[in-house]
Amino acid sequence: MTPQGIAQIDNSKRVMVMLACLAEHENAFELFHFGSEALEASLIDFTREILSLPKNDRQKFILREFRKFKEQEKLRPVEELHMGWLQEALKQENPFVVIHLIRPLGHSKVKQILQAMPEDFLKKLRIFDSKAQLDPALVEILQKRFYSQFYYEKPSKNFEEQPLAILYYLKLDFLKSFLSQIGLERLALAFKGLHKSALKALFNRLPLKDAKTLQRQVKSIQKISPREISESQSLLLNLALETIEPENLFFEVGLAYITKAFIPEDANLSKAIQLRLPPKMAYLLKRYLEQNRVREASTVRQRILRFIQEKIADLPSHAFY
């Protein structure tokens, strides 16, 4: 049995009520006296509904609800997923099924998704919307199957322990600027000390503003070790620079440099970062991860991680999600 017309309260309050009912049964109301009057009032209806069930049915209902919460918790990263991934995946689904797949999402996300759908797809959605009736158990299976492809374990926000997680937590505009600045510095290091003709050839490829920025960066470098020059030049030698759009050069060089610090144990983190990014940028990240998948020497990886940690200290708090 299931309570009729289940009270609409948020999940944290539902958990509070169900734990109280499991522990205290008919005396559950007494536990709510320790909270504010407003809190107590918001819990009463749901508590009554649960206590209206026979004791055995009540326990089954509560256990079933906890299992649902566990599944929802697994899918929580979907809330942080870039909408582009959902749009791509939903286009492959039957419109009748799509109606049921998007229902767990908030109104603003649904609106975002639908705005990117082809018009003929939207027409089919409108036709099915009024007829969209499926067994709730089947809907649950369909949603679980669909959203599980996007599941990942959310990375720790402890950047001292895992500096690469900054790629997950930085807001998109700040992430682009962060990687572009790193790419600028790597390019400047690689070209420091080279003949002026090599620098001039690079400057001619870049937009005027970027060329001047790189020129200033090269001139600002004072002391530099041969190792830093060698590592930066090696980075560029492994990139097909002629295929990179000039306006994206700083960004891609920075991205290529950072991905040299990833190792196989970072598989979950790299998936999380890719799903957080717009698909086009994520595919680029994936390409550089695959290109650099041979394990870097431990000293190189550690240098990159230390470098990232130093950069994190310069970022404002509002740069992060």
C-alpha contacts under 8 A as a table, 3 or more apart, distances in Angstrom:
res1	aa1	res2	aa2	distance
1	M	53	L	7.23
1	M	57	D	5.88
1	M	58	R	7.86
1	M	61	F	7.28
2	T	53	L	7.60
2	T	57	D	7.91
2	T	61	F	6.55
3	P	6	I	5.88
3	P	49	E	5.50
3	P	50	I	6.28
3	P	52	S	7.43
3	P	53	L	6.94
4	Q	49	E	7.32
6	I	46	F	6.68
6	I	49	E	7.01
7	A	45	D	6.22
7	A	46	F	5.12
7	A	49	E	7.81
8	Q	46	F	7.97
9	I	13	K	6.45
9	I	14	R	6.59
9	I	42	S	7.55
9	I	43	L	7.92
9	I	46	F	7.93
10	D	13	K	5.61
10	D	14	R	6.33
11	N	14	R	4.87
11	N	15	V	6.13
12	S	15	V	5.23
12	S	16	M	6.33
13	K	16	M	4.91
13	K	17	V	6.21
13	K	43	L	6.97
14	R	17	V	5.20
14	R	18	M	6.15
14	R	43	L	7.98
14	R	46	F	7.57
15	V	18	M	5.16
15	V	19	L	6.07
15	V	66	F	7.91
16	M	19	L	5.38
16	M	20	A	6.23
17	V	20	A	5.09
17	V	21	C	6.16
17	V	28	A	7.70
17	V	43	L	6.74
17	V	46	F	7.32
17	V	47	T	5.99
18	M	21	C	5.03
18	M	22	L	6.12
18	M	47	T	7.67
18	M	50	I	7.81
18	M	62	I	6.25
19	L	22	L	5.08
19	L	23	A	6.09
20	A	23	A	5.19
20	A	24	E	5.69
20	A	25	H	7.04
20	A	28	A	5.03
20	A	29	F	7.94
20	A	31	L	7.06
21	C	24	E	5.40
21	C	25	H	4.43
21	C	26	E	6.99
21	C	27	N	7.74
21	C	28	A	5.27
21	C	47	T	7.38
21	C	50	I	7.63
21	C	51	L	7.29
22	L	25	H	5.71
22	L	59	Q	7.19
23	A	28	A	7.53
24	E	27	N	5.10
24	E	28	A	4.93
25	H	28	A	5.57
25	H	51	L	7.33
26	E	29	F	7.45
26	E	51	L	6.72
27	N	30	E	5.71
27	N	31	L	7.71
28	A	31	L	5.70
28	A	32	F	7.39
28	A	47	T	7.74
29	F	32	F	5.46
29	F	33	H	7.31
29	F	44	I	7.50
29	F	47	T	7.66
30	E	33	H	5.64
31	L	34	F	6.15
32	F	35	G	5.59
32	F	39	L	7.70
32	F	40	E	5.37
32	F	43	L	7.98
33	H	36	S	7.29
33	H	37	E	7.65
33	H	40	E	6.74
35	G	39	L	6.15
35	G	40	E	6.43
36	S	39	L	5.18
36	S	40	E	6.23
37	E	40	E	5.05
37	E	41	A	6.08
38	A	41	A	5.19
38	A	42	S	6.32
39	L	42	S	5.21
39	L	43	L	6.53
40	E	43	L	5.34
40	E	44	I	6.49
41	A	44	I	5.55
42	S	45	D	7.22
43	L	46	F	5.83
43	L	47	T	6.19
44	I	47	T	5.14
44	I	48	R	6.18
45	D	48	R	5.21
45	D	49	E	6.31
46	F	49	E	5.07
46	F	50	I	6.33
47	T	50	I	5.26
47	T	51	L	6.13
48	R	51	L	5.11
48	R	52	S	6.03
49	E	52	S	5.19
49	E	53	L	7.20
50	I	53	L	5.71
50	I	58	R	6.33
51	L	54	P	7.52
51	L	55	K	7.90
51	L	58	R	7.14
53	L	57	D	6.06
53	L	58	R	5.26
54	P	57	D	5.36
54	P	58	R	5.87
55	K	58	R	4.98
55	K	59	Q	6.40
56	N	59	Q	5.36
56	N	60	K	6.42
57	D	60	K	5.08
57	D	61	F	6.04
58	R	61	F	5.14
58	R	62	I	6.25
59	Q	62	I	5.17
59	Q	63	L	6.18
60	K	63	L	5.23
60	K	64	R	6.07
61	F	64	R	5.09
61	F	65	E	6.18
62	I	65	E	5.06
62	I	66	F	6.24
63	L	66	F	5.10
63	L	67	R	6.31
64	R	67	R	5.15
64	R	68	K	6.42
65	E	68	K	5.03
65	E	69	F	6.32
66	F	69	F	5.00
66	F	70	K	6.24
67	R	70	K	5.02
67	R	71	E	6.40
68	K	71	E	5.13
68	K	72	Q	6.14
69	F	72	Q	4.94
69	F	73	E	6.00
70	K	73	E	5.08
70	K	74	K	6.45
71	E	74	K	5.12
71	E	75	L	6.59
72	Q	75	L	5.09
72	Q	76	R	6.18
73	E	76	R	5.07
74	K	77	P	7.40
74	K	151	Y	6.75
75	L	78	V	5.61
75	L	79	E	7.95
75	L	147	Y	6.71
75	L	148	S	7.09
75	L	150	F	7.82
75	L	151	Y	6.07
76	R	79	E	5.72
76	R	80	E	7.71
77	P	80	E	5.20
77	P	81	L	6.33
77	P	150	F	7.82
77	P	151	Y	6.70
77	P	152	Y	7.00
77	P	153	E	7.86
77	P	154	K	6.84
78	V	81	L	4.81
78	V	147	Y	7.46
78	V	150	F	6.73
78	V	151	Y	7.31
79	E	105	L	7.99
80	E	276	R	6.52
81	L	85	W	7.33
81	L	86	L	7.95
81	L	150	F	7.94
81	L	275	L	5.66
81	L	276	R	5.07
81	L	277	L	7.86
82	H	85	W	5.99
82	H	86	L	7.46
82	H	275	L	6.21
82	H	276	R	5.11
82	H	277	L	5.88
82	H	278	P	5.91
82	H	279	P	7.95
83	M	86	L	5.26
83	M	87	Q	6.20
83	M	109	K	7.47
83	M	112	Q	7.39
83	M	113	I	6.61
83	M	278	P	7.75
84	G	87	Q	5.07
84	G	88	E	6.19
84	G	113	I	7.91
84	G	278	P	5.97
84	G	279	P	6.15
85	W	88	E	5.18
85	W	89	A	6.21
85	W	275	L	7.10
85	W	278	P	7.53
85	W	279	P	6.40
86	L	89	A	5.15
86	L	90	L	5.90
86	L	113	I	7.27
87	Q	90	L	5.29
87	Q	91	K	6.28
87	Q	113	I	5.67
87	Q	114	L	7.99
87	Q	116	A	6.98
87	Q	117	M	7.21
88	E	91	K	5.52
88	E	92	Q	7.20
89	A	92	Q	5.55
89	A	93	E	7.14
90	L	93	E	5.16
90	L	98	V	6.49
91	K	94	N	7.93
91	K	117	M	7.38
93	E	97	V	6.67
93	E	98	V	6.32
94	N	97	V	5.27
94	N	98	V	6.22
95	P	98	V	4.84
95	P	99	I	6.52
95	P	121	F	6.92
95	P	124	K	6.24
95	P	125	L	5.42
95	P	128	F	7.40
96	F	99	I	5.67
96	F	100	H	7.43
96	F	124	K	7.91
96	F	125	L	6.65
96	F	128	F	5.71
96	F	129	D	7.52
96	F	132	A	6.69
97	V	100	H	5.45
97	V	101	L	6.30
97	V	142	L	7.96
98	V	101	L	4.84
98	V	102	I	6.16
98	V	125	L	7.85
99	I	102	I	5.81
99	I	103	R	6.69
99	I	125	L	6.96
99	I	128	F	7.88
99	I	129	D	6.69
99	I	132	A	7.18
100	H	103	R	5.49
100	H	132	A	7.74
100	H	139	V	6.57
100	H	143	Q	7.57
101	L	104	P	7.06
101	L	139	V	7.83
101	L	142	L	7.24
101	L	143	Q	5.49
101	L	146	F	7.55
102	I	105	L	5.53
102	I	110	V	6.49
103	R	106	G	7.71
105	L	109	K	6.29
105	L	110	V	6.31
106	G	109	K	5.44
106	G	110	V	6.29
107	H	110	V	5.15
107	H	111	K	6.15
108	S	111	K	5.08
108	S	112	Q	6.21
109	K	112	Q	5.00
109	K	113	I	6.17
110	V	113	I	5.12
110	V	114	L	6.13
111	K	114	L	5.25
111	K	115	Q	6.15
112	Q	115	Q	5.35
112	Q	116	A	6.91
113	I	116	A	5.60
113	I	117	M	6.81
114	L	117	M	5.16
114	L	122	L	7.41
117	M	121	F	6.52
117	M	122	L	6.61
118	P	121	F	5.35
118	P	122	L	6.47
119	E	122	L	5.03
119	E	123	K	6.26
120	D	123	K	5.10
120	D	124	K	6.53
121	F	124	K	5.27
121	F	125	L	6.38
122	L	125	L	4.90
122	L	126	R	6.28
123	K	126	R	5.19
123	K	127	I	6.41
124	K	127	I	5.09
124	K	128	F	6.28
125	L	128	F	5.22
125	L	129	D	5.84
126	R	129	D	5.18
126	R	130	S	7.49
127	I	130	S	6.83
127	I	131	K	7.66
128	F	131	K	5.19
128	F	132	A	5.72
129	D	132	A	5.25
134	L	138	L	6.81
134	L	139	V	6.46
135	D	138	L	5.29
135	D	139	V	6.32
136	P	139	V	4.97
136	P	140	E	6.18
137	A	140	E	5.13
137	A	141	I	6.42
138	L	141	I	5.05
138	L	142	L	6.18
139	V	142	L	5.07
139	V	143	Q	6.10
140	E	143	Q	5.20
140	E	144	K	6.05
141	I	144	K	5.11
141	I	145	R	6.10
142	L	145	R	5.17
142	L	146	F	6.14
143	Q	146	F	5.16
143	Q	147	Y	5.99
144	K	147	Y	5.47
144	K	148	S	5.80
145	R	148	S	5.51
145	R	149	Q	7.31
146	F	149	Q	6.20
147	Y	150	F	5.55
147	Y	151	Y	6.87
148	S	151	Y	5.08
150	F	275	L	7.41
152	Y	268	N	6.36
152	Y	271	K	7.06
152	Y	272	A	6.00
153	E	268	N	6.68
153	E	269	L	7.87
153	E	272	A	7.43
154	K	269	L	7.87
154	K	272	A	6.98
155	P	165	A	6.39
155	P	168	Y	7.76
155	P	269	L	6.24
155	P	272	A	7.52
156	S	159	F	7.67
156	S	162	Q	7.34
156	S	165	A	7.09
157	K	162	Q	7.80
157	K	165	A	6.75
157	K	166	I	7.81
157	K	169	Y	7.65
158	N	161	E	5.49
158	N	162	Q	6.22
158	N	163	P	7.62
159	F	162	Q	4.79
159	F	163	P	4.29
159	F	164	L	7.33
159	F	165	A	6.52
159	F	166	I	6.82
159	F	309	Q	7.27
160	E	163	P	5.83
160	E	309	Q	7.03
162	Q	165	A	5.81
163	P	166	I	5.97
163	P	305	L	6.13
163	P	308	I	6.41
163	P	309	Q	6.04
164	L	167	L	6.00
164	L	168	Y	7.95
164	L	305	L	7.29
164	L	308	I	7.62
165	A	168	Y	5.26
165	A	169	Y	6.59
165	A	269	L	7.04
165	A	273	I	7.97
166	I	169	Y	5.11
166	I	170	L	5.79
166	I	312	I	7.85
167	L	170	L	5.77
167	L	175	L	6.72
167	L	273	I	6.35
168	Y	272	A	6.95
168	Y	273	I	4.87
168	Y	276	R	6.66
169	Y	320	F	5.44
169	Y	321	Y	5.43
170	L	174	F	6.16
170	L	175	L	5.42
170	L	319	A	5.86
170	L	320	F	4.51
170	L	321	Y	6.17
171	K	174	F	5.40
171	K	175	L	5.96
171	K	319	A	5.83
171	K	320	F	5.49
171	K	321	Y	5.95
172	L	175	L	4.97
172	L	176	K	6.24
172	L	277	L	7.56
173	D	176	K	5.26
173	D	177	S	6.35
174	F	177	S	5.03
174	F	178	F	5.87
174	F	319	A	5.96
175	L	178	F	4.94
175	L	179	L	6.14
176	K	179	L	5.37
176	K	180	S	5.96
176	K	251	F	6.53
177	S	180	S	5.00
177	S	181	Q	6.04
177	S	251	F	7.67
178	F	181	Q	5.34
178	F	182	I	6.45
179	L	182	I	5.05
179	L	183	G	6.10
179	L	250	F	7.45
179	L	251	F	5.29
179	L	252	E	7.68
179	L	253	V	7.95
179	L	254	G	4.66
179	L	255	L	5.94
180	S	183	G	4.97
180	S	184	L	6.07
180	S	249	L	7.98
180	S	250	F	4.59
180	S	251	F	3.93
180	S	252	E	7.40
180	S	253	V	7.59
180	S	254	G	5.74
181	Q	184	L	5.03
181	Q	185	E	6.31
181	Q	250	F	6.96
181	Q	251	F	7.56
181	Q	254	G	7.22
182	I	185	E	5.19
182	I	186	R	6.24
182	I	250	F	7.53
182	I	251	F	7.84
182	I	253	V	7.72
182	I	254	G	4.88
183	G	186	R	5.09
183	G	187	L	6.12
183	G	249	L	7.58
183	G	250	F	4.42
183	G	251	F	5.79
183	G	252	E	6.91
183	G	253	V	4.55
183	G	254	G	3.65
183	G	255	L	7.36
183	G	257	Y	7.53
184	L	187	L	5.23
184	L	188	A	6.18
184	L	214	L	6.46
184	L	217	Q	7.60
184	L	250	F	5.18
184	L	253	V	7.73
184	L	254	G	7.41
185	E	188	A	5.10
185	E	189	L	6.18
185	E	217	Q	7.02
186	R	189	L	5.14
186	R	190	A	6.16
186	R	232	S	5.59
186	R	253	V	7.38
186	R	254	G	7.37
187	L	190	A	5.07
187	L	191	F	6.20
187	L	214	L	7.81
187	L	232	S	7.01
187	L	236	L	7.82
187	L	250	F	7.76
187	L	253	V	7.62
188	A	191	F	5.28
188	A	192	K	5.90
188	A	214	L	6.45
188	A	215	Q	7.91
188	A	217	Q	6.07
188	A	218	V	4.82
189	L	192	K	5.23
189	L	218	V	7.06
189	L	221	I	7.75
189	L	228	E	7.08
189	L	229	I	5.55
189	L	232	S	6.22
189	L	233	Q	7.86
190	A	229	I	5.30
190	A	230	S	7.30
190	A	231	E	7.96
190	A	232	S	4.87
190	A	233	Q	4.67
190	A	236	L	7.69
191	F	194	L	5.38
191	F	198	A	7.81
191	F	199	L	6.67
191	F	218	V	7.42
191	F	233	Q	7.70
192	K	218	V	5.99
192	K	221	I	7.78
192	K	229	I	7.59
194	L	198	A	6.60
194	L	199	L	7.17
195	H	198	A	5.61
195	H	199	L	6.87
196	K	199	L	5.08
196	K	200	K	6.02
197	S	200	K	4.96
197	S	201	A	6.18
198	A	201	A	5.22
198	A	202	L	6.53
199	L	202	L	5.21
199	L	203	F	6.13
200	K	203	F	4.98
200	K	204	N	6.11
201	A	204	N	5.28
201	A	205	R	6.68
202	L	205	R	5.25
202	L	206	L	6.68
202	L	211	A	7.95
203	F	206	L	5.34
203	F	208	L	7.84
203	F	211	A	4.91
203	F	212	K	7.96
204	N	207	P	7.83
204	N	211	A	7.53
205	R	246	P	6.35
206	L	209	K	7.99
206	L	210	D	6.02
206	L	211	A	5.45
206	L	246	P	5.23
206	L	247	E	6.84
207	P	210	D	5.38
207	P	211	A	6.14
207	P	246	P	6.87
207	P	247	E	6.61
208	L	211	A	5.07
208	L	212	K	6.26
209	K	212	K	5.34
209	K	213	T	6.28
210	D	213	T	4.94
210	D	214	L	6.11
210	D	247	E	7.87
211	A	214	L	5.20
211	A	215	Q	6.10
212	K	215	Q	4.97
212	K	216	R	6.22
213	T	216	R	5.25
213	T	217	Q	6.25
214	L	217	Q	4.94
214	L	218	V	6.14
215	Q	218	V	5.23
215	Q	219	K	6.31
216	R	219	K	5.16
216	R	220	S	6.12
217	Q	220	S	5.09
217	Q	221	I	6.68
218	V	221	I	5.65
219	K	222	Q	7.81
221	I	224	I	7.25
224	I	228	E	6.75
224	I	229	I	7.38
225	S	228	E	5.40
225	S	229	I	6.66
226	P	229	I	5.18
226	P	230	S	6.06
227	R	230	S	5.03
227	R	231	E	6.06
228	E	231	E	5.23
228	E	232	S	6.15
229	I	232	S	5.26
229	I	233	Q	6.08
230	S	233	Q	5.18
230	S	234	S	6.01
231	E	234	S	5.05
231	E	235	L	6.20
232	S	235	L	5.06
232	S	236	L	6.51
233	Q	236	L	5.18
233	Q	237	L	6.21
234	S	237	L	5.07
234	S	238	N	6.52
235	L	238	N	5.51
235	L	239	L	6.85
235	L	256	A	7.70
235	L	257	Y	6.94
236	L	239	L	5.16
236	L	240	A	7.97
236	L	241	L	7.39
236	L	253	V	7.56
237	L	240	A	7.67
240	A	243	T	5.66
240	A	244	I	7.00
241	L	244	I	5.35
241	L	249	L	7.77
242	E	245	E	7.90
244	I	248	N	6.71
244	I	249	L	6.10
244	I	252	E	7.76
245	E	248	N	5.36
245	E	249	L	6.32
246	P	249	L	5.17
247	E	250	F	7.58
248	N	251	F	5.33
248	N	252	E	6.11
249	L	252	E	5.33
249	L	253	V	6.13
250	F	253	V	5.37
250	F	254	G	6.22
251	F	254	G	5.21
251	F	255	L	6.18
252	E	255	L	4.92
252	E	256	A	6.00
253	V	256	A	5.10
253	V	257	Y	6.17
254	G	257	Y	5.12
254	G	258	I	6.27
255	L	258	I	5.26
255	L	259	T	6.23
255	L	285	L	7.01
255	L	288	Y	7.60
256	A	259	T	5.37
256	A	260	K	6.74
256	A	285	L	7.95
256	A	288	Y	5.75
256	A	289	L	7.95
257	Y	260	K	5.55
257	Y	261	A	7.75
258	I	261	A	5.81
258	I	262	F	7.70
258	I	304	I	7.02
259	T	262	F	5.42
259	T	285	L	7.74
259	T	288	Y	6.44
259	T	289	L	5.56
259	T	292	N	6.71
260	K	289	L	7.44
260	K	292	N	5.58
260	K	293	R	7.71
260	K	296	E	6.64
260	K	301	R	6.95
261	A	296	E	7.00
261	A	300	V	7.59
261	A	301	R	4.65
261	A	302	Q	7.64
261	A	304	I	6.25
261	A	305	L	6.95
262	F	266	D	6.12
262	F	289	L	7.37
262	F	293	R	7.55
262	F	295	R	7.93
262	F	301	R	7.75
263	I	266	D	5.56
263	I	267	A	7.66
263	I	293	R	6.97
263	I	295	R	5.97
263	I	296	E	7.78
264	P	267	A	5.69
264	P	293	R	7.64
264	P	295	R	7.90
265	E	268	N	7.75
266	D	269	L	5.20
266	D	270	S	6.14
267	A	270	S	5.23
267	A	271	K	6.27
268	N	271	K	5.16
268	N	272	A	6.16
269	L	272	A	5.04
269	L	273	I	6.19
270	S	273	I	5.14
270	S	274	Q	6.15
271	K	274	Q	5.12
271	K	275	L	6.23
272	A	275	L	5.32
272	A	276	R	6.27
273	I	276	R	5.11
273	I	277	L	6.43
273	I	282	A	7.75
274	Q	277	L	5.33
274	Q	278	P	7.87
274	Q	279	P	7.52
274	Q	281	M	7.96
274	Q	282	A	4.64
274	Q	283	Y	7.58
274	Q	285	L	7.13
274	Q	286	K	7.43
275	L	278	P	7.53
275	L	279	P	7.55
275	L	282	A	7.13
277	L	281	M	6.28
277	L	282	A	5.56
278	P	281	M	5.52
278	P	282	A	6.10
279	P	282	A	4.88
279	P	283	Y	6.05
280	K	283	Y	5.36
280	K	284	L	6.56
281	M	284	L	5.12
281	M	285	L	6.32
282	A	285	L	4.95
282	A	286	K	6.11
283	Y	286	K	4.95
283	Y	287	R	6.18
284	L	287	R	5.10
284	L	288	Y	6.44
285	L	288	Y	5.27
285	L	289	L	6.14
286	K	289	L	4.99
286	K	290	E	6.18
287	R	290	E	5.23
287	R	291	Q	6.11
288	Y	291	Q	4.84
288	Y	292	N	6.05
289	L	292	N	5.18
289	L	293	R	5.74
290	E	293	R	4.95
291	Q	294	V	7.86
292	N	295	R	7.54
292	N	296	E	7.97
296	E	300	V	6.40
296	E	301	R	6.17
297	A	300	V	5.35
297	A	301	R	6.43
298	S	301	R	5.17
298	S	302	Q	6.09
299	T	302	Q	5.12
299	T	303	R	6.12
300	V	303	R	5.15
300	V	304	I	6.34
301	R	304	I	5.21
301	R	305	L	6.24
302	Q	305	L	5.05
302	Q	306	R	6.11
303	R	306	R	5.17
303	R	307	F	6.07
304	I	307	F	4.96
304	I	308	I	6.23
305	L	308	I	5.12
305	L	309	Q	6.27
306	R	309	Q	5.06
306	R	310	E	6.31
307	F	310	E	5.23
307	F	311	K	6.41
308	I	311	K	5.02
308	I	312	I	6.17
309	Q	312	I	5.10
309	Q	313	A	6.69
310	E	313	A	5.56
310	E	314	D	7.34
311	K	314	D	5.49
311	K	315	L	7.06
312	I	315	L	5.40
315	L	319	A	6.68
316	P	319	A	5.59
317	S	320	F	6.07
318	H	321	Y	7.57
